[in-house]
C-alpha cells in the first residue's frame, strides 16, 4: 500500500511540474504517466543516493544548497530514461530540471502532509 501511495504522490507532483514549469512536457495518457512516476521513484531509490554520496563535499560546502542540483539531476535522468522507454516525458535543459525538481519536492511535501505521512 505504501508503494502505491508513493507512486500516486510522485505522479501528482510530476503532473504539477508539467503544468507549471515551461520546459517540462508530457504527451500520453495516465497509464504512461504512472510509468514516468515509477521511473522517477526508481531513480530516487537507486541513482539519487549515489549522486548524493559523490556530492557530499559540495553539499557540505554549500550548506546543503547543492542538494537542489542533485534533485534536478535526478529529474533530468528520469526524463532521459522515460524518453528511452517511449513514455513521452521530456525535460528541456537544466534550468527546467532545476525548477521542476523544486516544484516536485514542494508538491510531494505538501501532499505527504495532506495524506498524513511524513515527507
Buried (B, 14 or more C-beta within 10 A) or exposed (E): EEEEEBBBBBBBBBBBBBEEBEBBBBEBEEEBBBBBBBBBBBBBEEBBEEBBEEBEEBBEEEEEEBBBBBBBBBBBBBBBBBEEBEBBBBBBEBEBBBBBBBBBBBBBBBBBEEEEEEE
